[in-house]
Amino acid sequence: MSIETMRLRYIDKLRLISRDARLTIVSWMFWAFGFGINDVIFNLYLIEAGFGEDFLGFFLSISMFLAGALAIPAGMIADRFSRKRILLFGNIIIFVGILIQYSTLSPISLLFSQLLYGIGFGFNGVAWQPYTVSVSTEEERVHVFSVRFAFFLVASLLGSLIGGFLPSFWSSLESSMNLLIAYRFSLWTALIPLALSVLTIIPMTVDRPEKKEKKKQKRRIGFGNIRSRGFIGKYALAWTVSGLGAGMFVHFFNVFFNRAFSLDVTAIGIIFAINTVVMAAGNFASPWIVDRFGKLATVIWFQVFSIPFLILLSWSPILAIAIFGFVGRALFMNIAWPVMEVFYMDGLENEEQSTAMGVVNAGDSLSRAFGLNIAGWMLAAGFLRAPYLIAAILYSLSIVMFYWFFGRSNQESIPQQEQP
């Protein structure tokens, strides 16, 4: 197939994307823009306020523990009621939690804000992907997931760039403003796109379980609707191991660059932006990659390609090498990530998708929470690079498990549904 033909097929499929699927893309873009600002500033804001890295790891893990505990019951609820309404509820709760943590430095208030964040994330984490599947066709689905994530990254790029310069901007308006207050004003700026992300959910179509399914499901909340138990269990196990690795370092990139290379928030914002440009380009290309190699090969091999870059980042004696490792790891891992989600959703019945997402999110969130605490202790003790090496081992184990469970067969089809 010629490149021109592939390009036309790509554009044609983009035109098929439904109104509701496009609204999910817009909502994710606003969310990414706000959190692009947050990701550059928030950890440094808490450290500037006098909190240590060990507290930071514990603080960030609270929402993960709670989201993990809530994920399975939240998924059961979402499979029986409107996922759109679950999304709206979850995002409002998250917004309130973020507002509190941007506005106070009281440890009790900060911990309460993370509880709210965990509750909201526990619910919207199990509803986004099933809702997206419900408003997209199989023909367009890879494009919806990949393009949404690519636009998510573009918006995150803009947020990272703006987040890097916002503290200097606020300081320039008031010469007596200290860095802590400049960080806080910058975080308050992020509330605007986060609020718009919530508002974008409101016009989305309310989805409902099919009448036949709804009558069955009203009888009880439980695992009775789950048919693909082996498939879910294998996928969740591999994802949990990967989540433990991610918890070791993903949330601490700004601390790593600040501590290891003495970079300020502006420089960190620029690095994050460069990284996001490369990831976005990769995600726009991922539907072509899937068409050429298939879902399983894309998931397995692009994760494999990311491991050397993660090791390079952990070793990195100079900044340029660290940036190269940082960008390369993110490029290959994030090409695979949305394809993994499509692979998982396509292997499930509609009535079990949110519960199945709950199982995966429970393992992912709980393992990330443990990883965050371990990494926080290691960073506080001065071990800046060791978490990356541990993560590389865990990622490698996850890839081996994914290949063992799903990749040994040459078939690209989804496993047959199992009987309960």
Order of alpha helices (4+ residues) and beta strands (2+ residues): alpha-alpha-alpha-alpha-alpha-alpha-alpha-alpha-alpha-alpha-alpha-alpha-alpha-alpha-alpha
